[in-house]
Amino acid sequence: MLKKLILIGILCSSICFENIHAQISPSFTQFFINPYRINASYAGIEGRPVIYLAHRQQWIGIEGAPVTTTLSFHTPLSLGLNIGADFYNDSRGILNTNSFLITAGYTIAFSQKDFLRFGLSGGLGFRNIDLSQVDNRSDPALLNVVENNLYINGNFGVSFQTGYLIMGVSLPNLFEPNLNNTSTFENGTLAPLNEVIANASYRFYFGLDDYAFEPHVLYRFNDVFPDQFEIAGIFHLKNVVWIGASFRQDYNRSVAEDEKFKNQDYGVYAHGGIKIKNRMLFGYSYGLGIQSIPGIGKSTHEFNLSLQFGRERRSRRKTQNVYLSFIDAERIYWEIEPRVEKVKVEKPEEEEVVEPTEEIVIAPVVVPIDETESAHDNPRLALKRELDANIVSDIRTETLEAGDHPLELVRGNYIIVNEFEEQNIAEAYVERINNEGERAGYGFVSRRNAWMVYVYKSDSKIGLRRQVAKKRNNPVFSEAWILTIE
């Protein structure tokens, strides 16, 4: 009984019943790491080239249980174009499937935070049925079935992003797969609505943006099997560690012969992983089975490895940030338009010393705040506590590529307090700041053709906004902002 149930559940009745052609596409519980696998329009959403390797082993210890491995790559190009490629191997009992797809995508930017994406994939699949494991080769459903079959494959997706809200709809199987095939090559019958996947997610930031929470919802529509939903909640902890849990409704219950199997959902998963320098991610998922059902109570394991490389590609349009990355989950401030403030200077006459037209005034050294005082008696203390308690929403942020100037700012994250057209003025400004007890430096930024003065530098973005809030306690630095040089 158990062996028969497993075969029915794994093969989804595709071989045992002659007229069933539709299939459920292989899925991963950590779909939120690489959403490109469920929707082709997400190609390039990381903002730079990225590779994903994932492996899922379902129901450990059961012979013939599903095992799926996938290798994906995608990246944005210029002018809103995106490309991707995906290879997967899926083994379910006597059925083994390999598929390779190439994706072309396009992003339409309506504003700095509103985007419409499209993606279309096409490729080939190879299916192998190991008939040597079938006891009854004379079954009428298997009389003309070939063991090896090549078929056309494809999918399509569309998604919309507004800020940190993303919604998408995809057609994972544009062609109807005929699993009890009778020819070695199959042109495929166009049937895009056999299966439809809808998904949505949002990212909430809190704790001065050092932490984030992502709820995800995914729903599968299928014309043969019951609809299936999946929900997940993920916490990002300082963009170094992430943990979460998810629940998946199980569609295989519909083909069970025993009534008790039909009323079970066995899709509870725990997730966790680490990130290294916002470029590499390792993820693990553990799935719980139903202990009351023999065999199906076995656990499910899933592993994910992701690697970003290269620099984030920027749009040539005015949109500053069009990407939403799971690997690099640092908050993006779409609301702040990049601006350059420059101090005008008089043209030098012969050898006269150049001075700015407006005198640069440096305030005296700020007296440290006594935290034991009452905020009512000390307005500065009240302001500081307000900044510490809330996310500073008006911080200007900008990311630029490093240039080749001899005094170019090196790669890193800077708190900028002023910028100038002339080096000697920037140098004089830094000297005055240092004389007043603050530590400052300056360097050239080719992308802005300006000399930037900074009072803080870090290799990590973690806690950077908290440092800006502290610097802004000094009225001279009230408009301090963040510059990232890549």
C-alpha positions in Angstrom: 0.0 0.0 0.0 2.7 2.5 1.0 4.8 1.8 -2.1 1.8 2.3 -4.3 0.9 5.5 -2.5 4.4 6.9 -3.0 4.4 6.1 -6.7 1.0 7.7 -7.1 2.0 10.8 -5.1 5.5 11.2 -6.8 4.4 10.7 -10.4 1.1 12.6 -9.8 -0.7 9.8 -11.7 1.0 11.0 -14.9 1.9 7.5 -16.1 -0.7 5.4 -14.4 -3.6 7.2 -16.0 -3.5 7.5 -19.7 -5.3 10.9 -20.2 -3.5 13.1 -17.7 -1.0 15.4 -19.2 -0.6 18.4 -16.8 2.1 18.5 -14.2 3.1 20.6 -11.2 6.4 22.3 -11.9 9.3 21.5 -9.4 9.2 24.0 -6.5 11.5 25.0 -3.7 10.4 26.1 -0.2 13.0 28.9 -0.3 11.6 30.4 -3.4 12.1 33.9 -2.0 15.9 33.6 -2.3 15.7 33.2 -6.1 12.2 34.4 -7.2 13.4 34.1 -10.8 12.7 30.3 -10.6 9.0 31.0 -10.2 8.7 34.0 -12.4 10.9 34.8 -15.4 10.3 38.6 -15.0 12.5 38.6 -11.8 15.6 38.1 -13.9 18.1 40.8 -13.0 16.3 41.8 -9.8 19.5 41.5 -7.7 21.0 44.4 -9.7 24.1 42.6 -10.6 25.2 39.1 -12.0 24.2 36.4 -9.6 24.4 32.6 -9.5 22.1 30.3 -7.5 22.6 26.6 -6.7 19.8 24.8 -4.9 19.2 21.2 -3.9 16.0 19.7 -2.4 15.7 16.2 -1.0 12.1 15.3 -0.1 11.1 12.6 2.4 14.6 11.4 3.4 14.8 7.6 3.6 12.1 6.8 1.1 13.2 5.2 -2.1 12.2 7.1 -5.2 11.2 10.3 -3.3 11.5 13.6 -5.2 15.0 15.0 -5.5 15.5 18.4 -7.3 18.6 20.3 -8.2 18.8 23.6 -10.0 21.5 26.0 -11.2 20.4 29.5 -12.2 22.1 32.7 -13.4 20.7 36.1 -14.2 21.8 39.7 -14.6 20.5 43.1 -15.7 21.9 44.7 -18.8 21.7 48.3 -20.0 18.5 50.1 -21.2 16.2 48.0 -19.0 17.1 44.6 -20.5 17.7 41.5 -18.4 18.9 38.0 -19.2 18.9 34.7 -17.4 19.5 31.0 -17.7 18.2 28.0 -15.6 19.0 24.3 -15.5 17.2 21.9 -13.3 17.1 18.1 -12.8 14.1 16.6 -11.1 13.9 12.9 -10.2 10.7 11.3 -9.0 10.6 7.5 -8.8 11.0 6.1 -12.3 10.7 9.5 -13.9 13.8 11.7 -14.4 13.5 15.2 -16.0 16.2 17.7 -17.2 15.4 21.1 -18.5 17.4 24.1 -19.7 15.9 27.5 -20.3 17.2 30.9 -21.5 15.4 34.1 -20.4 15.0 37.5 -21.9 13.4 40.2 -19.8 12.6 43.9 -19.8 12.0 46.5 -17.1 9.9 49.6 -17.5 10.6 52.3 -14.9 7.7 54.7 -14.1 9.5 56.5 -11.3 12.3 55.9 -8.8 10.2 53.2 -7.0 7.6 51.9 -9.5 8.6 49.3 -12.1 6.9 46.8 -14.4 8.9 43.8 -15.4 8.4 41.1 -18.1 10.3 37.9 -18.7 10.0 35.1 -21.4 11.9 31.9 -21.3 12.4 29.1 -23.9 14.4 26.0 -24.1 14.4 22.2 -24.2 13.7 19.4 -21.8 14.7 15.8 -21.7 12.6 13.2 -20.0 13.6 9.6 -19.1 11.3 6.9 -17.8 13.0 3.9 -16.3 10.6 1.2 -17.4 12.8 -1.5 -16.0 11.4 -0.7 -12.5 7.8 -1.3 -13.6 6.5 -4.7 -12.6 3.7 -4.8 -15.2 5.1 -3.8 -18.6 1.9 -5.0 -20.3 -0.2 -2.2 -18.7 -2.1 -0.6 -21.6 -1.0 2.9 -20.5 2.7 1.9 -21.0 2.5 -0.1 -24.3 3.7 2.7 -26.6 5.6 4.8 -24.1 9.2 5.5 -25.0 11.9 5.7 -22.3 13.6 8.8 -23.6 11.8 11.9 -24.8 13.0 15.4 -25.9 10.4 18.2 -25.6 10.0 22.0 -26.0 9.7 24.0 -22.8 9.0 27.6 -21.9 7.5 30.0 -19.4 6.4 33.6 -19.1 6.1 36.1 -16.2 5.1 39.6 -15.4 5.6 41.5 -12.1 5.0 45.0 -10.6 7.1 46.7 -7.9 6.3 49.8 -6.0 8.8 50.5 -3.3 9.2 47.3 -1.3 6.0 45.7 -2.5 6.2 43.2 -5.3 3.4 41.3 -7.0 3.8 38.8 -9.9 2.0 36.3 -12.0 3.7 33.6 -14.1 2.9 30.8 -16.5 5.5 28.2 -15.6 4.5 25.7 -18.4 3.7 27.4 -21.7 3.5 24.0 -23.4 1.5 21.0 -22.2 3.8 18.2 -21.2 2.6 14.7 -22.2 4.3 12.4 -19.8 3.1 9.1 -21.3 4.8 10.1 -24.6 5.0 7.9 -27.6 7.7 9.7 -29.7 11.3 10.7 -29.0 10.7 14.4 -29.9 7.6 16.4 -28.9 6.8 19.7 -30.5 4.5 20.6 -27.6 0.9 21.8 -27.5 0.5 25.4 -26.4 -1.4 25.4 -23.2 -0.2 28.3 -21.0 -3.0 28.2 -18.5 -2.5 24.6 -17.3 -0.6 26.1 -14.3 -0.5 29.7 -13.0 1.6 31.0 -10.1 0.8 34.2 -8.3 3.1 35.7 -5.6 3.4 38.8 -3.5 5.8 40.1 -0.8 6.7 43.2 1.2 9.7 44.2 3.2 9.3 46.1 6.5 12.3 47.8 8.1 12.7 48.7 11.8 15.4 49.3 14.4 17.1 52.1 12.4 16.9 49.9 9.4 19.3 47.3 10.8 16.4 44.7 10.8 13.8 43.8 8.2 10.8 41.4 8.0 9.5 39.9 4.8 6.1 38.2 4.5 5.6 36.2 1.3 2.5 34.6 -0.2 2.5 32.2 -3.2 -0.6 30.6 -4.8 -0.6 27.9 -7.5 -3.5 27.3 -9.8 -3.6 24.0 -11.7 -6.2 22.6 -14.0 -5.8 19.0 -12.8 -4.7 19.1 -9.1 -6.2 21.3 -6.3 -5.0 24.8 -5.9 -2.1 25.2 -3.5 -1.0 28.1 -1.3 2.2 28.8 0.5 3.1 31.5 3.1 6.4 32.4 4.6 7.9 35.0 7.0 11.6 35.9 6.9 13.6 38.1 9.3 16.8 39.8 8.2 19.1 40.4 11.2 21.6 43.2 10.3 21.8 41.7 6.9 24.1 39.0 8.2 21.8 36.3 9.5 18.3 35.5 8.3 15.7 33.1 9.9 12.0 32.3 9.2 9.3 29.8 8.7 6.8 28.8 6.1 3.7 26.6 5.6 2.8 24.8 2.3 -0.5 23.2 1.6 0.1 19.8 0.0 -1.5 19.0 -3.3 -0.5 15.3 -3.3 -3.2 14.5 -0.7 -5.8 14.6 -3.6 -4.6 11.4 -5.2 -4.4 9.4 -2.0 -6.7 6.4 -1.8 -7.1 6.5 2.0 -9.4 9.3 3.3 -7.0 10.2 6.1 -4.3 11.2 3.6 -6.6 13.7 1.9 -7.1 15.8 5.0 -3.4 16.3 5.8 -1.2 19.3 5.1 2.5 18.5 5.7 4.3 21.6 4.6 5.7 23.2 7.8 9.3 24.4 7.2 12.0 26.2 9.2 14.5 28.4 7.4 17.8 30.0 8.2 21.0 31.2 6.7 24.0 33.6 6.7 25.2 36.3 4.4 28.9 37.2 3.8 29.7 40.8 2.9 26.4 41.2 1.1 27.7 39.0 -1.8 27.4 35.4 -0.7 24.4 33.6 0.9 23.9 30.2 2.3 20.5 29.0 3.2 19.0 25.8 4.7 15.4 24.6 5.1 14.1 21.8 7.2 10.6 20.4 6.5 8.5 18.5 9.0 6.5 15.4 7.9 3.3 14.0 9.3 4.3 11.6 12.1 0.9 9.9 12.1 1.4 8.6 8.5 4.1 5.9 8.1 6.9 7.0 5.7 5.5 10.4 5.0 6.7 11.5 8.4 10.2 11.6 7.0 11.9 15.0 6.9 12.6 17.2 3.9 15.9 19.1 3.4 16.8 22.0 1.1 20.1 23.8 0.6 20.7 27.1 -1.2 24.0 28.8 -2.2 24.0 32.2 -3.9 26.9 34.4 -5.1 26.8 37.9 -6.4 29.7 39.3 -8.4 30.5 42.5 -10.3 29.1 45.9 -9.6 25.5 46.9 -9.3 24.3 48.1 -12.7 22.6 51.5 -12.7 19.9 52.6 -15.0 20.8 55.4 -17.5 17.4 57.0 -16.7 16.9 59.2 -13.7 15.8 56.2 -11.6 18.5 55.6 -9.0 17.7 52.2 -7.6 15.6 49.7 -9.6 16.6 46.5 -7.8 15.4 44.6 -4.8 17.9 42.0 -3.5 17.5 39.2 -1.0 21.2 38.8 -0.6 21.9 42.5 -0.1 18.8 43.6 1.9 20.1 47.0 2.9 17.4 49.6 2.8 17.1 51.9 -0.3 15.9 55.4 0.0 14.0 56.1 -3.2 12.4 59.3 -1.9 15.6 61.4 -1.8 16.7 62.8 -5.1 20.5 63.1 -5.6 21.7 66.6 -5.4 25.0 68.4 -5.5 25.6 71.5 -3.4 28.6 73.5 -4.4 30.3 76.6 -2.9 30.9 79.3 -5.5 34.4 80.9 -5.4 35.8 84.1 -6.9 38.3 83.7 -9.7 41.9 84.2 -8.4 43.6 87.4 -9.5 47.3 86.7 -10.2 48.8 85.2 -7.0 46.1 86.3 -4.5 44.8 83.7 -2.2 41.4 82.3 -3.3 38.7 82.7 -0.6 35.1 81.6 -0.9 32.5 84.3 -1.5 30.6 83.2 1.6 32.6 82.7 4.7 32.5 79.1 6.0 31.6 79.3 9.7 32.4 76.3 11.9 30.5 76.1 15.2 32.3 75.6 18.4 32.9 72.1 19.7 29.5 70.7 20.8 29.4 70.0 24.6 28.6 66.3 25.2 25.0 65.7 26.2 24.3 64.5 29.8 22.0 61.5 29.3 20.8 61.8 32.9 19.2 65.2 32.3 15.5 65.6 31.7 14.6 65.9 28.0 12.2 68.7 29.0 15.1 70.8 30.3 17.5 70.0 27.5 16.1 70.5 23.9 19.3 68.9 22.5 18.8 65.8 24.5 15.2 65.6 23.4 16.3 65.8 19.8 18.9 63.1 20.3 16.4 60.7 21.8 14.0 61.4 19.0 16.7 60.6 16.4 17.7 57.4 18.3 14.1 56.2 18.6 13.0 56.7 15.0 14.4 55.9 11.6 15.9 59.1 10.0 13.8 59.2 6.9 15.3 62.3 5.3 18.8 61.0 5.0 20.2 61.4 1.5 21.9 58.3 0.1 23.8 57.9 -3.1 25.9 55.1 -4.6 28.6 56.0 -7.2 31.3 54.0 -8.9 35.0 54.8 -8.1 36.9 56.9 -10.7 40.6 57.0 -11.6 41.5 60.4 -10.1 44.8 60.2 -8.1 43.0 61.4 -4.9 39.7 59.5 -5.6 37.8 58.3 -2.6 38.4 54.6 -2.1 35.6 52.1 -2.0 33.5 52.3 1.2 30.7 54.0 2.9 31.1 57.7 3.9 29.1 60.3 6.0 29.5 63.4 3.8 29.1 66.9 5.4 30.1 69.1 2.5 31.4 69.2 -1.1 33.4 71.8 -3.1 34.5 72.5 -6.6 38.1 73.4 -5.5 40.5 71.2 -3.6 42.0 74.1 -1.6 38.7 75.0 -0.2 37.9 71.4 0.8 41.3 71.2 2.4 40.7 74.4 4.4 37.3 73.2 5.5 38.7 69.9 6.8 41.5 71.7 8.7 38.9 73.9 10.5 36.8 70.8 11.4 39.9 69.1 12.8 40.8 72.2 14.8 37.4 72.1 16.4 37.9 68.6 17.7 36.2 66.5 14.9 38.0 64.1 12.7 37.4 64.7 9.0 38.9 63.9 5.6 38.3 64.6 2.0 38.7 63.1 -1.5 37.7 63.5 -5.1 34.6 61.9 -6.6 34.9 61.8 -10.4 31.2 61.0 -11.0 30.3 64.3 -9.4 33.5 66.2 -10.3 33.6 67.5 -6.7 35.7 67.3 -3.6 33.8 65.5 -0.8 34.4 66.2 2.9 33.5 63.3 5.2 33.5 62.7 9.0 33.0 59.0 9.1 34.0 56.0 6.9 33.1 52.3 7.2 33.3 49.2 5.1 29.9 48.1 6.2 26.5 49.8 6.0 25.3 48.3 9.2 24.6 51.0 11.8 25.6 53.7 9.3 22.3 55.6 9.7 22.7 55.6 13.5 26.1 57.3 13.0 24.4 59.9 10.8 21.9 60.6 13.5 24.7 61.2 16.0 26.6 63.5 13.6 23.5 65.5 13.0 23.4 66.4 16.7 26.0 69.0 15.7 24.2 71.8 13.9 27.1 72.1 11.5 26.4 68.6 10.2 22.6 68.9 10.2 22.4 67.8 6.5 25.0 65.0 6.7 24.3 62.2 4.2 25.6 58.8 3.1 27.8 58.2 0.1 28.8 54.7 -1.0 31.7 54.3 -3.4 31.8 51.0 -5.3 
